[in-house]
Amino acid sequence: MFCPYCRHTDSRVLDSRVAEDGTSIRRRRQCPSCERRFTTLEQMQLVVVKRSGVIEPFSREKVINGVRKACKGRPVSEADLAKLAQRVEEALRASGQAEIPAGEVGVAILKPLSELDAVAYLRFASVYKHYQSVEDFESEIKHLRDLMVTTN
């Protein structure tokens, strides 16, 4: 860690605190050379491992774009999509894993999407779960109905 004032290559940690949401650590540091204090914020980088093995940073925008297609023509606002993407990211971070398989991102999308809009959920699930027949849709609709009964 370089001192932002004198560029010294070392610093001493005076205090560390976990942020309220648990996703980052705030550290108060002091430079041994110029003795000035500064704060750093450390955050775990969440990455997605694709089926091909390629690793890329998690992107809320990619979640939103993928779900937006399923929500086309549905009464779902951009704010709703942003909240859904935030819930997905929070769920993935809560898993404690830094590297998330791409399939787990899809799974993390399903629950909040089912709560947001059942039709959009079916559209997304039909692609994500690779439905092959009408029976696949019927089974998923039955599952959705069962969920609605247990939550009401």
Secondary structure, 3 states (H helix, E strand, C coil): CCCCCCCCCCCEEEEEEECCCCCEEEEEEECCCCCCEEEEEEECCCEEECCCCCEEECCHHHHHHHHHHHCCCCCCCHHHHHHHHHHHHHHHHHCCCCEEEHHHHHHHHHHHHHHHCHHHHHHHHHHHCCCCCHHHHHHHHHHHHHHHHHHC
